[in-house]
């Protein structure tokens, strides 16, 4: 069990407003929402995106066919 600790933080007005709005939608306290968001922000990135020629590559979904230049050229030529 995580023991809650009281402390005072100075938050920007827009950040506090966003936390309060999220808390209202979720039915949680602002403190719980703030803790969850900070905890999430402290996690290391899951995996850096691969980049080719300065463009991030999208992850292929299981079952999707691979788009190759050969396929693109064939589809273009069929038009």
C-alpha positions in Angstrom: 0.0 0.0 0.0 1.3 3.4 -0.9 1.1 5.9 1.9 -0.1 9.4 0.8 2.0 12.3 1.9 0.7 15.8 2.1 2.8 18.6 0.5 2.4 21.9 -1.1 3.1 22.4 -4.8 3.0 25.5 -6.9 1.3 24.6 -10.2 0.6 26.7 -13.2 -3.1 27.7 -13.4 -3.7 25.9 -16.6 -2.1 22.7 -15.3 -4.2 22.8 -12.1 -7.4 23.4 -14.2 -6.6 20.4 -16.4 -6.0 18.2 -13.4 -9.3 19.3 -11.9 -11.2 18.7 -15.1 -9.7 15.2 -15.5 -10.5 14.4 -11.9 -14.1 15.5 -12.4 -14.5 13.3 -15.4 -12.8 10.3 -13.8 -14.6 10.8 -10.4 -11.2 10.9 -8.7 -9.4 13.5 -6.5 -7.1 16.0 -8.0 -4.3 14.6 -5.9 -4.9 11.1 -7.4 -4.9 12.4 -10.9 -1.8 14.5 -10.4 0.0 11.5 -8.9 -1.0 9.2 -11.8 0.1 11.8 -14.4 3.5 12.5 -12.6 4.1 8.7 -12.3 3.4 8.2 -16.0 5.7 11.1 -16.8 8.5 9.5 -14.8 8.3 6.2 -16.7 11.1 5.6 -19.2 10.0 5.8 -22.9 8.6 2.4 -24.0 10.6 2.4 -27.2 12.1 5.0 -29.4 10.5 5.2 -32.8 12.7 4.2 -35.7 13.5 7.1 -38.0 14.4 7.0 -41.7 15.4 10.1 -43.5 14.2 12.2 -40.6 10.7 10.7 -40.7 9.4 8.4 -37.9 8.4 5.0 -39.1 5.0 3.6 -38.1 4.8 0.2 -36.5 3.2 -2.4 -38.7 0.1 -4.0 -37.3 -0.2 -7.8 -37.2 -2.0 -9.1 -40.2 -1.4 -6.1 -42.4 0.4 -6.5 -45.7 3.7 -4.8 -46.1 3.7 -1.7 -48.4 6.7 -1.8 -50.7 7.8 0.5 -53.5 7.0 -2.4 -55.9 3.4 -2.5 -54.6 3.1 1.3 -54.9 4.4 1.3 -58.4 2.2 -1.6 -59.5 -0.9 0.2 -58.0 0.1 3.5 -59.7 0.6 1.8 -63.0 -2.8 0.0 -62.8 -4.6 3.3 -62.8 
